[in-house]
Amino acid sequence: YQLHLKKRIGNVELKKLGSKITKLKKGIESKEKDIQRLRER
């Protein structure tokens, strides 16, 4: 039973990490796009 709980907690943590990583990637992508726009001017 405890193992099952640990697995569930691990999955939740992984999902949190995944969402953080995707947010970071999106933020980096938007920054790169902003830089490209500045260079085009």
Secondary structure, DSSP 8 states (H G I E B T S, - for coil): -HHHHHHHHHHHHHHHHHHHHHHHHHHHHHHHHHHHHHHH-
